[in-house]
């Protein structure tokens, strides 16, 4: 039991050199901080006071369209560096007009109750001792958080704050469930890591490509339903390459943002915190891509091919710029991309919902399927999916009946070849 407990702590703790944990004895006290300069002032009404002549006051006077009020949890389970990092990010946003016509005010509190949450737009839960500590804290009311978000407010959770808010952390515990379409994998890794910004994330973060970010054992996540992936893990340091690193989800009328890594501790990413909080507040709505180019399909195909050859099975889904694509949906993308590449078209391919096959079966002998035949197979699969809204159980070929799984593998090989050679292969070996 002791060994298991130590392993659990190793997976969920965000302790590391330079991370200091606040041990405040004033549970329930709120510290209100001027969002432009960081000067503190006592305010018994829990409202952030504005110093005369501050940047925030000037922006309001200039006709700022909206003020977003953020309450930051700063109880004994949190990292003081994380708390301060969120403050500094919001200060930066105000001073540099990161979100046009929006100003951020904030306060900190060592407890979370319905009364404390009143009047705020977003609750920010920094990293800390671990998601389990938040879930079991006497200073945090889970019902208050659920009611707050479901009423139309926002939640921004980093590391421990992400674990605790997810539907479940596999093999450990159920969270508050305010990100009902997000499940987490416990990660044990400390250090900078690359993350890949998705198209949906680019709309929220105003950034693209691969960026480096601080990481202290934060969650790797996988999503379903309405949840949106803003960034994925770009390498295997966490053990979960291509799993979601930053996600957005919906709970009742409100929104949640969960981040495994630490944007607030990454000086190279000064705008991420404020933009994610802005999304959580319900002000902006990303429009996730609903189509993929043949090149994007080819990139995903290469990863599915490698997974299949390594694990002798298909993955449950593949992460793409359009989100996490299930295998039936991916089969339609594969055959569509194959026929488009053959005709010279690089147009986007719409992601459609395709149901699983009803009774998958099939068996083939070893051999080669020539280009003309796999193009014919691709067109037949496309036609079947269009008519039946599901993947076929098998498809007839010169080598026998090609099973559903083998069809996905075969066209993943075809498009992986295209990814490297920029042309379709003359044949594919099966």
N, C-alpha and C positions, 0 to 999 in steps of 0.2 A: 504493500500500500504506500509506503514511504517513497519507493522508487517511482510509482505512478504519479504521486503528488509532485515530486520534483520534476518529472517530465512535463506535467501539465503547466507548471510554473515556467519552465523553460520555453514552452510554446507561446504562452500568453503574456508573459511579462514584457514590458517595454523598457526595463532597466538597461542602462548601458553607461559607459563613461561619459560624463557631461550631462546626464539627465538627472536632475535633482527633484525629489518629490516633496510637495508642500505638505506639511503636517499642521494644518490650522486647527486651533481649538475653538474657533468662533463659528461653529456650525450654524448656518442660517444667516450670517452677516453678509450683507451685500456691499461690495465696493464698487462705486460708480466712478467711471473714468472718462475724462474728456477724450473723445475719439480722435481728436486731431493732435493733441500734444502729450497725452498720457498722464496729465496731472489729475490726482484723485481728489474727490470731494465727497463729504458725507451727504446723504440724501435719504431722509426717512421715508420718502414716498417711492423709493426704488426707481426713480427716473433719473436718467443721465443728465447732469447739468452742463450747460454750455458756457464756457468762459467767454467773456466779452472779447470780441475781435478774433475769435478762433477761426480756423479754416472752416469748420462745420457751420458756424454762424454766418460766415461770408457766403458759403454755398447756398444756405437756406435763403439768405437775403437776395441772392441772385436768381431765386426762383427754382431751386432744386425740386424735381417732381416728387421725390419720395425719400423718406428717412426709414431705414431698416434698423430696428432695435434688436440687439443681440444680447442674450444672457449666456455667460460662459461659466460652466461648472468648474469650481476650483477647490473641491473637497480634498480630503487627505489621500484619496486614491489616485489623484491626478498628478501629472508631471508639471511642475511650476514652469519649466521651459516651454511646455506645450501651451499652457495658459498664456504666457507672455508672447509666444509666437503668434497666436491668434490675434492678440491685441495689436502687436506690431504690424501684422498684415492689414488690419482694418485701418490703422493709422496711415499706413502707406497708401491704401486705397483712397482715403479722403484727401491726403496731401497731393496726390497725383491724378485725381479725377479718373480712377481706373474704371469705374462704372459711371458713365455720363449721367448727370442729373440725379444721382443717388448718393446719399451720405449714410454712413454707418455710425450708430452710437452703440455703446456696449457697457455692460456691468458684469461683475463676477459674483458668484454666490457659492457658499460652501454647502448648500443644500438645495434640493429641487423639490418644490411643492407646487400645488395649483396656485396658491397665492403669489409665490415668487414669480411664476411664469406669466402672471397677468400683466398685460401691457407690452409684452415682447413679441417679436415676429419670428425669431429663430433661437433655438436652444443649441449651443455648441458644446459638445462633450469631447474634450481633448484626450490624448493618449494618457495612459496611466499604468497602474499596477496590473491590470488585466480586465477583460470583459466580465469575468466571473465576480470580480470585486464590485463592479458597478451594479451587477444584478442582485447582489446580496447586501448592498449598502443600506444602512438604516437612514442615511441622509438623502436618499433618492427615492422618490415615489414613482413607481412604474406606471401606476394608473394616471398620475398627473401628466406624465410624458405622453402616454397614449392619447389622452383626451386633448392635450395641447396640439399634437400633430393632426389628429383626425378632424379637429375643428377648422383646419385650414392653415395651420402654422407650419414652420419648417424645423428640420433637425439636421445638424451637421456633426457627424461622428468620425473621429480619427482614431485608428488603431484600436485601443480598448473600447472607444466610443462606437466603433464600427462593429466589433464582435458583439457587444451587448445589444445593439439595435437590430441585428440581422434576425431572420426567422430561426436560424439554428447554426451553431458551429459544430460541424460533423464530429461525432464521437465524444463530445464534451457536454454541451448544454443547449437548451433552447433560449433564445434571446427575447427581448421585448416584442419582437415581431412588427416593429413599425417600418421595417423594410420587408414586407411579407413575401416578396418575390426574390429575395436574396438569401443564399446560404453561404457559409464561410468554411474555409479550410484553415486549421491552425498552422501557423508558419513559425519556424525557428530560424531566423536569419537577421543579422544586424549589419548594416552597412549601406552605402549608396547603391541604388539599382536603377536600371533603365526602365522606363515605362513608355508604352506606345499610345499616343493620343488617337482615339477613334474619330470618325467624322462627326458623330454626335458630340463628343468631347470637345472637338475643335470649335464648334459653335458656342459652347459654354465658356471654354477657357481662352478662346482667342489664340490658340497655339496649335501646333501640329507636329507630326513626326515623333522622334524619340527624344525624351528628356531624362536627365538623371535626377533622382529624388532620394531623400533620406528615408531609411526603413529600419524599424525596430520591432521585428516580430509581428508585423501587422498582417491582417487577414488577406488571403487569396479568396476571391469570391466567384460564384457562378450564379447566373440569373435565369429567370423565366418570366412569363407574363409581360406586364407593362414596364418592368425595370429596364433601365438604359445603361449601357456600359460607356463610361467616359474615357477610360484608359485601361490598358491591360499590361501585365508584367512582360517585359521585353526579353528576358533571358531566364535561365533555369536556376538562378541562385536561390530563389525561394522554394524551388521544387515544383513550382506551378506556373511554368511559362504559358502565356496566352490566357491564363485566368484573369478575371477582372481585378484591377487594382483600385479603381475609383468608379462608383456606380451611383445612379439616381433611381429612386423608387417613389411610389405613391402609397399613402395610407390615409384612408378616408378622403377628406378634402385637402390634406396636406402633402408635403413632399419631404423626402429624406435623402441625404447624401452621405454615403459611407466611403471612407478612404482608408485603405490598408496602410499605405506609406504616409509620410509626414510632410505635406507641403509647407506647413508653418515653420518647419525647421530647415527648410531648403532655401537659402538666400538667393539662389538662382531662379526661384519661382515666386516672386513677391506678389503676384496678382492672383494666384490660384485660389487662395482661401476666400477672398472677398467675392470672386466670381462664383464659386461654388455656394457660398452663403446666399448670394443674390438669386441663384437658381432655386435653392431650398425655400427661399421666401416666397416663391411663386410668381416672381416678376417676369422671368424669361422661360421660354419653352423650346428645348432643342427639337429639331425635326430630324429624327434619325434617318439615315439613308435607307431607302426601300429598294435600292438596286445596287448591283455590283458590276464592275467592268470585267471583261474576260481575264485581264491581268490579275485582278483581285481574286477572282475565282481560282486562277492558276496558283497563286501564292497559297491559298488555303488548301488546294488540292495536294500540293507538295507536303504540307504538314499532315494531312489525313493519310497519305501514302506512307510516310515515315511511321506514323502511329500504328497503322495496320501491320506493317512489316515487323515492328518491334513487339507489339502486344498480341498479334494474331487475332485481332478483333477491331471493329470500328470504334471510334470515339462516340460519345453520346452527342457531342456537338463540336463545331469548329468555330472559333472566334474570327470575325471578319469586321471590316469597317461598318457593316450594316448590323452588327451585333452578333450574338451567338446563334448559329444556324444549325438546326437539327439535321440529321442525316437524310430523311426523306426530302426536306426542302433543298438540301445540298445536292441530291441527285438531280433534281430539276435544273439547278444552276450549272452542274457539270455538263449535262447533255446539251443544254442551251449554249453554253460557252464553246463547246466543241464544234457545234454546227456553225456558230457565228464566226469563229476563228477560221474555219474552212472557207467561209464565204467572204472573209476579209473585213467583217464588221467588228468595230470596237465599241458599239453602243452598250449602254448599261442594260443589265438583265434584271428584271423586276423579281424581288424576293416574294414568292407566293407561299401560301400554306399548303403543304402536301401531307396527307395522312400516311401512316405506316402501312405496309402491305398487310393483307389479312392473314395469309398463310404462306409465308416465304418458304421456298423450296428450290431445288435445282442442283444439278451436278454436271460438271464438264470434264473432258479429258484435257491433258496438257497439250498445248500447241499455240500457234500464232493466229491472231485475228487481224486480217488485213485492214488497211485504212478504209477502203470502200465499204467493208462490212461493219466496222464500228461506227461509221457515219450513219449507215442504215439503221443500226441498233439505236443510236442516239435519237434519230427522228421518230422511231417507233415508241421509245420510252416517253419522249415529249408528247406525242399524240395520246398515249395511254393516260398520262398524268392529266392532260387537258380535259379528257373525257370523264375520268373517274375520280379526280381530285385525290388520288392516292398513288403510292409507288406500286409497281407490278410485283407480284410474287416471284416471277422469274421472266426471262426473255430468251427466246430460242436463238441459237447461234449454230455455226458449223461445227462447234466443239461440244454441243449439247445444250441443255437448258442452263443459262447463266443465272445464278441466284441473285436476289436483291443485294446482299452484301458484296458479292463478287462484282456486280455491276458498278457499285460505288467505287470499289477498289480499282477496277479496270479504267474507269474514266478519270479517276484521280491520277493514275499512272499516265494517261494520255495528256492531261492538262499539266501535270508536273513536268513532263517532257517539253511541252510548249513553254513553260515558265523558263526553262534553261536555254532552249534552242530557238524560241520564237517561231516555231513551226510545229505542225502536227507530225507525229511519227508515221512511218510507212506501215508499221504493224505494231501490235501490242502482244506481249507474251503472257499467257495465262497457264 
